[in-house]
């Protein structure tokens, strides 16, 4: 089964519903990536890595609004 961009977008919005916490969201995205690594839709890997990278330092942080825009874009894919 393919893990689609829309699946990740929907899951990201659900995770954001728990509140905006950079470390938690980055870790969550890392676990999602590992759980679905062999079934990612083309182009999803780089989108997930963008969220995972937030855990690597402030220069990679996305605001809550930017994450919501990313999720909306993925849902529209």
C-alpha positions as CSV (number, residue, x, y, z in Angstrom):
1,X,0.0,0.0,0.0
2,X,1.3,3.4,-0.9
3,X,1.6,6.1,1.8
4,X,0.5,9.1,-0.1
5,X,1.2,12.8,0.3
6,X,-2.4,13.3,1.4
7,X,-2.0,10.7,4.1
8,X,1.0,12.5,5.5
9,X,-0.8,15.9,5.2
10,X,-3.8,14.6,7.1
11,X,-1.6,13.0,9.8
12,X,0.4,16.2,10.1
13,X,-2.8,18.3,10.7
14,X,-3.9,15.7,13.3
15,X,-0.5,16.0,15.0
16,X,-0.7,19.8,14.9
17,X,-4.0,19.4,16.7
18,X,-2.1,18.3,19.7
19,X,-0.3,21.6,19.8
20,X,2.8,23.2,18.2
21,X,6.0,21.7,19.6
22,X,8.9,21.6,17.3
23,X,10.8,18.6,18.8
24,X,7.6,16.5,19.2
25,X,6.5,17.2,15.6
26,X,10.0,16.5,14.2
27,X,10.2,13.2,16.1
28,X,6.7,12.2,15.1
29,X,7.6,12.9,11.4
30,X,10.8,10.8,11.8
31,X,8.7,7.8,13.2
32,X,6.2,8.2,10.3
33,X,9.0,8.2,7.8
34,X,10.5,5.0,9.3
35,X,7.1,3.3,9.5
36,X,6.4,4.0,5.8
37,X,9.9,4.2,4.2
38,X,9.2,1.4,1.7
39,X,5.8,2.7,0.6
40,X,6.3,6.4,0.1
41,X,4.6,8.1,-2.8
42,X,7.1,9.8,-5.2
43,X,8.2,13.2,-3.8
44,X,7.0,12.5,-0.3
45,X,10.4,11.6,1.1
46,X,11.7,15.2,0.7
47,X,8.5,16.7,2.2
48,X,8.8,14.5,5.3
49,X,12.5,15.3,5.6
50,X,11.6,19.0,5.7
51,X,9.6,18.3,8.9
52,X,12.1,15.9,10.3
53,X,14.9,18.5,9.9
54,X,13.1,20.9,12.3
55,X,14.8,18.8,15.0
56,X,18.2,19.8,13.8
57,X,18.2,23.4,14.8
58,X,16.3,26.7,14.7
59,X,17.4,27.4,11.1
60,X,15.2,24.5,10.0
61,X,12.1,25.3,12.1
62,X,8.9,25.9,10.3
63,X,6.2,28.0,12.0
64,X,2.8,26.4,12.8
65,X,1.4,28.3,9.9
66,X,4.0,27.1,7.5
67,X,3.4,23.5,8.7
68,X,-0.4,24.0,8.1
69,X,0.4,25.3,4.6
70,X,2.6,22.3,3.9
71,X,-0.2,20.0,5.1
72,X,-2.8,21.8,2.9
73,X,-0.5,21.5,-0.1
74,X,0.0,17.8,0.5
75,X,-3.7,17.3,0.8
76,X,-4.2,19.0,-2.5
77,X,-1.6,16.8,-4.3
